[in-house]
Amino acid sequence: MHLPCINIHTSQHFQEPLFPDHSPVSLAPVQGKKVLLDFERGNTTSDAGVILLSETESMIRIISTLARCITDARRSSSVMHSMHDLLSQRVYQIGCGYEDGVRREVV
């Protein structure tokens, strides 16, 4: 099966097979909802990889380990987001291809 895809970094359209020989894959539930990777559907998103990244992080806990290694010199009364939350956001942004924190596709 060939579905139309778009490269979000170049906005070029191309035809690419989406894993035609693979069965759906179940992941851990997100907020109590079943998560299933099914590469045979027409609607796709380039950000779905963040689910796999999150699943991997929940197994190896590298973000938590890194967060514990960083001394947080911020004034605790002004802190709204933990070091773990800040690192998680940054890692997931980079994992989705937004190295500079800016989404590149036209909305």
SULTA-V317846 format. One record per backbone hydrogen bond with DSSP energy under -0.5 kcal/mol. NH is the residue of the N-H (numbers start at 0). CO is the residue of the C=O. If there is no record, write none. Layout:
nh->{NH/NH}
co->{CO/CO}
//
This chain:
nh->{2/2/4/6/7/9/10/11/13/15/15/17/18/21/24/26/29/30/32/34/35/36/37/40/43/47/48/49/50/51/52/53/54/55/56/57/58/58/59/60/64/65/66/67/68/68/69/69/70/71/72/75/77/78/78/85/86/87/88/89/90/91/92/93/94/95/96/97/98/100}
co->{0/15/13/11/5/6/6/6/4/2/13/0/16/18/36/34/32/28/29/26/33/24/35/37/41/44/45/46/47/47/48/49/50/51/52/53/54/55/55/56/60/61/62/63/64/65/65/66/68/69/70/73/74/74/75/81/82/83/84/85/86/87/88/89/90/91/93/92/96/97}
//
